[in-house]
Amino acid sequence: MKPEIRVAKRGDEQTIFELICELALYEKAPEQVTNTAEQLAIDLFEDKICDAIVAKLDDEIIGFALYYVSYSTWKGRCLYLEDFYVKESKRKLGIGQVLFEKVVAIAKARKVKRMDWQVLEWNEPALKFYRKNEAILDGEWVNGRLFFN
């Protein structure tokens, strides 16, 4: 089962926002979501302060990755992976790996020097996934980084 990975487009914001809410529930913090699908659409498609890709399977969006360019005074341009999520019922199908590899490819194409993200220290499946992808992990909020030459 190979998912279609594509750039998010107007109209995807509601489904992406629903997945964001699922992620917040998984991370035991649903009450902390104050964003809206409408604001997400503005940020993605009008103000363009972030970008997103989606994973589709059988014409249904089942995962997404949202990222933006950040800056390191030591390294220069970086890519920050803000959220990366696949529906629980669609995990273990390799969809997360395909999404992650696409974000890495985007980071390399943009010629960033580093890719950053955070993962909660108790999220063992995510920690295992990032270790498998040779990420450097440390701290209570485990910060992952991939360096690019």
C-alpha positions as CSV (number, residue, x, y, z in Angstrom):
1,M,0.0,0.0,0.0
2,K,1.9,3.1,-1.2
3,P,0.4,6.4,-0.2
4,E,0.2,9.4,-2.4
5,I,2.3,12.2,-0.9
6,R,1.5,15.7,-2.2
7,V,1.7,19.4,-1.1
8,A,-1.3,20.5,0.9
9,K,-3.8,22.5,-1.0
10,R,-6.7,24.8,-0.1
11,G,-9.5,22.6,1.1
12,D,-7.1,20.3,3.0
13,E,-7.0,22.5,6.1
14,Q,-10.0,21.0,7.8
15,T,-8.7,17.4,7.6
16,I,-5.2,18.5,8.6
17,F,-6.7,20.4,11.6
18,E,-8.6,17.2,12.6
19,L,-5.4,15.3,12.4
20,I,-3.7,18.0,14.6
21,C,-6.5,17.5,17.1
22,E,-5.9,13.7,17.0
23,L,-2.2,14.3,17.7
24,A,-3.0,16.6,20.6
25,L,-5.2,13.9,22.1
26,Y,-2.5,11.3,21.6
27,E,-0.1,13.6,23.3
28,K,-2.6,14.0,26.2
29,A,-3.0,17.7,25.6
30,P,-6.2,18.3,23.5
31,E,-7.1,21.4,25.6
32,Q,-4.0,23.1,24.4
33,V,-5.1,23.4,20.8
34,T,-6.2,26.9,20.2
35,N,-5.6,27.2,16.5
36,T,-8.5,26.7,14.0
37,A,-8.8,25.3,10.5
38,E,-9.5,28.8,9.2
39,Q,-6.3,30.2,10.7
40,L,-4.4,27.2,9.5
41,A,-5.6,28.0,6.0
42,I,-4.5,31.6,6.3
43,D,-1.1,30.6,7.6
44,L,-0.5,27.9,4.9
45,F,-2.1,29.4,1.8
46,E,-2.2,33.2,2.3
47,D,0.6,34.3,4.6
48,K,2.7,31.2,3.7
49,I,4.4,31.1,7.1
50,C,4.5,27.3,7.0
51,D,4.2,24.5,4.5
52,A,2.5,21.1,4.7
53,I,2.4,17.8,2.8
54,V,-0.3,15.2,3.1
55,A,-0.4,11.4,2.7
56,K,-3.4,10.1,1.0
57,L,-4.5,6.5,0.8
58,D,-7.7,5.4,-1.0
59,D,-8.6,9.1,-1.6
60,E,-8.4,9.9,2.2
61,I,-5.9,12.1,3.9
62,I,-4.4,9.9,6.6
63,G,-1.3,11.8,7.6
64,F,0.5,15.1,7.3
65,A,3.8,16.9,8.0
66,L,3.9,20.6,8.7
67,Y,7.2,22.5,8.6
68,Y,8.8,25.8,8.1
69,V,12.2,27.4,7.6
70,S,13.9,28.4,10.8
71,Y,17.3,30.0,11.4
72,S,20.4,29.1,13.4
73,T,23.0,31.7,14.0
74,W,25.6,28.9,14.0
75,K,24.4,27.0,10.9
76,G,22.2,29.3,8.9
77,R,18.9,28.1,7.4
78,C,17.2,25.1,9.0
79,L,13.9,23.3,8.5
80,Y,11.7,22.8,11.6
81,L,9.3,19.9,11.4
82,E,6.5,21.2,13.6
83,D,4.2,18.3,13.4
84,F,4.3,14.9,11.7
85,Y,1.3,12.5,12.2
86,V,-0.3,9.4,10.7
87,K,-3.8,8.2,11.8
88,E,-3.4,5.5,14.4
89,S,-5.4,3.0,12.3
90,K,-3.0,3.5,9.4
91,R,0.3,3.1,11.3
92,K,2.7,0.2,10.7
93,L,2.1,0.5,6.9
94,G,5.3,2.5,6.2
95,I,3.4,5.7,5.6
96,G,5.2,7.6,8.3
97,Q,8.5,6.6,6.8
98,V,7.5,7.9,3.3
99,L,6.3,11.2,4.8
100,F,9.5,11.7,6.8
101,E,11.7,10.9,3.8
102,K,9.7,13.5,1.8
103,V,10.4,16.1,4.4
104,V,14.1,15.2,4.5
105,A,14.1,15.5,0.7
106,I,12.5,18.9,0.9
107,A,15.0,20.0,3.5
108,K,17.9,18.9,1.3
109,A,16.3,20.6,-1.8
110,R,16.1,23.8,0.2
111,K,19.8,23.4,1.1
112,V,19.2,23.8,4.8
113,K,22.0,22.8,7.1
114,R,19.9,21.1,9.8
115,M,16.4,19.7,10.4
116,D,14.9,20.0,13.8
117,W,11.9,18.7,15.6
118,Q,10.7,17.7,19.1
119,V,9.2,14.5,20.5
120,L,7.9,13.8,24.0
121,E,10.2,11.7,26.1
122,W,7.5,9.1,26.8
123,N,6.6,8.6,23.1
124,E,8.6,5.4,22.6
125,P,7.2,4.5,19.2
126,A,8.3,7.9,17.9
127,L,11.7,7.7,19.6
128,K,12.3,4.3,18.0
129,F,11.2,5.7,14.6
130,Y,13.7,8.6,14.8
131,R,16.5,6.4,16.0
132,K,15.9,4.1,13.1
133,N,16.3,7.2,10.9
134,E,19.7,8.0,12.5
135,A,18.5,11.1,14.3
136,I,20.4,12.6,17.2
137,L,18.1,12.7,20.3
138,D,18.6,14.2,23.7
139,G,16.8,15.8,26.6
140,E,13.4,15.8,28.3
141,W,11.8,17.2,25.1
142,V,13.9,15.1,22.9
143,N,15.2,17.3,20.1
144,G,16.0,15.5,16.8
145,R,18.4,16.8,14.2
146,L,19.7,15.7,10.9
147,F,22.7,17.7,9.6
148,F,23.2,18.4,5.9
149,N,26.4,19.3,4.2
